[in-house]
Amino acid sequence: MPHAASLADTLKKELGIQPELIRGGGGIFDVKADGRLIYSRHQTGRFPEHEEVLDGFRKLQPDQT
């Protein structure tokens, strides 16, 4: 779970989000927010770059203008 823990730390530092890590099996690595899929390792075949996930969360946030 080093990838997940590192990403969770980044989400907390950058966006103030406290993620819930759920241990899985079979290489599953999904990132979800409010029931919406942000990233799926199954779909891409690789672990995400932190910025990819951060961008996904930013798109969910209301426009701050």
NORSULLIN-V530775 format. One record per backbone hydrogen bond with DSSP energy under -1.0 kcal/mol. NH is the residue of the N-H (numbers start at 0). CO is the residue of the C=O. Records with the same first field share a line. If there is no record, write none. Layout:
NH->CO / CO
//
This chain:
4->0
5->1
6->2
7->3
8->4
9->5
10->6
11->7
12->8
13->9
14->10
15->11
16->10
27->24
30->38
32->35
35->32
37->30
38->30
40->28
43->39
44->40
52->48
53->49
54->50
55->51
56->52
57->53
58->54
//
